[in-house]
Amino acid sequence: MVHLNEHPTHPDAIQRSSHWLSRAGLRPTRQRVSLAALLIGDGQNRHVTAESLYAASCGTGEKVSLATVYNTLRAFCEAGLMQEVVVDGTKSYFDTRVDDHPHFFWEDEGRLTDAPSGEMEIARLPEPPAGSEISKVDVVIRLRRV
């Protein structure tokens, strides 16, 4: 279960969200502010799916479609406010923490969490093909309970 900000209409949540959007050059529309307040309104980082954010927004009474949630998450990613983490090539999670860091994917729960980056070491990467460069390395460590 993804826990989103439980008080997205609190004035501090609205102000933090509006500032977050403005800082990235995004116009703080009503729907964007509402979704941003669910994501970062309490100042905490989150991993969400479009579906979990949509469900949370329905609980606030905000009229927003699932397509709008997807489009808004993509706009947040393009603006550098979030990053998309793809698991299995089919499931996208959106992370409000944008620095480079590894993730744990809890297979039994379908949940993504941050993994401690200080404990990870990548000793060597393969040379990229001629005319290309490595832009990013995503690390998702899959876990199952024993």
N, C-alpha and C positions, 0 to 999 in steps of 0.2 A: 504494500500500500504506500503510495506516494503521499507524503504529508505536505500540503501546500499551506501557505500563509492563511491562517484561520480568520483573520480580521482585515481583509483586503480593502475595506472602506474606511479604515482608521485614517485620520488626516496625515499621520506620519508615513503610512504606507503609500498613500496617494502622492505625497510630496516626494518621497524617495523614488517612486516609480516614474514620476514626471521628470525628475532630474536625470535619472538613468537613461531615459529615452532622449531627452534634449542633449545630453552629453554626447550621444552617438549621432546626433543630427537627425533623429527621427521625430516627426511631428507627433506630439502626445495626444492622439485622438482618444476619445472616450473608451473605445474597445481596447486599444493598446495599453492605456493606463490601467484598465481593469485587469487585463491579463498579466501585465507587469507587476501589479500589486500582489497578485497571487504568487508570482514567482519570487520576487525579491522584496516585497513590502516589509518584511521583518528583518531584512539585512542578511538572511541566511542563503547559502547556495543550495540548489536543488537539481535533481535529475528528473525530468518528466518526459512522458510521451504526449503526443498531441491529444490522445484520447483521455489521459488522466487530467490534463489541463482543461479540456472541454468539460469533463464531468464536474470538476471543481468550479468552473465558471457558471455552470447551470445552477449550482448550489447558491450562487450569489444573487441570482435573479437577473444577471446581465444577459441580454439577448445577443448571442453570438453563435455562429454556425461552426461546425467542425472544420469546414473549408477555411473559414476566417482564422481559426486557431492555427491550422497548418501554415497559412500564408503569413500570419503574424510571427510565428516561430521562425520561419525562413527569413523574414525581414530582420528579426533580431539577430540571427546568425550572420547575415550579410553585413549588418552594421557592426559586427564584432562584439555584441552584447552576450552572445551565447555561442556554444559550439555543439555541433551535431555529432553524436557517437552512434555509429551503426553497429548493431550486433546481428550476426548471422546474415548480413546482407539484406535483411528484410525488415528488421525492427529498428526504428530510430528513437534514440533518447536525446533530449536536449538538456545541456548542462549550462548552468549560469556561471560556473567557474571556468574562465577562459584560458588560464595558463596551461602549459603542457603538464599533464599528469596522467598516470595510469588509472584504470578502473577495474573493479571487481564486478563481474556479472554473476549474480546468484541465480543459477538455472532453475531451481525449484520455485523461486518466487517471481522470476522475470524482473528482477530489480537490479539497478545499476548503482554502485556506490564508488566513492573515491578510494583508491588504494594508496598506501603510503609510498610516495615517490622517493623518499630518502633511502629506502631499502632496495630499490631497483637499480640495476646497472645493465646497460646495453653496451657490450664490449665492442661489437663491430657490426656494421651494416654492409650489405652487398653494394658494390658500385652500381650507380644507376646507369641505364643505357645512355649512349652518346647523345648529346643534345638535350639532356634532361638533368634535373636536380631533385633531390629529396626535399619536399616542402614540409612534411610532417610525418611523424611516426605515431600511430595510434596503438596503444597497448590495452587490450581488454583480457583480463585473466578470468576465465570461467571457473566457477566454484559450484560444488554440489555438497550437500550435507551428508555426513557419514554416520 
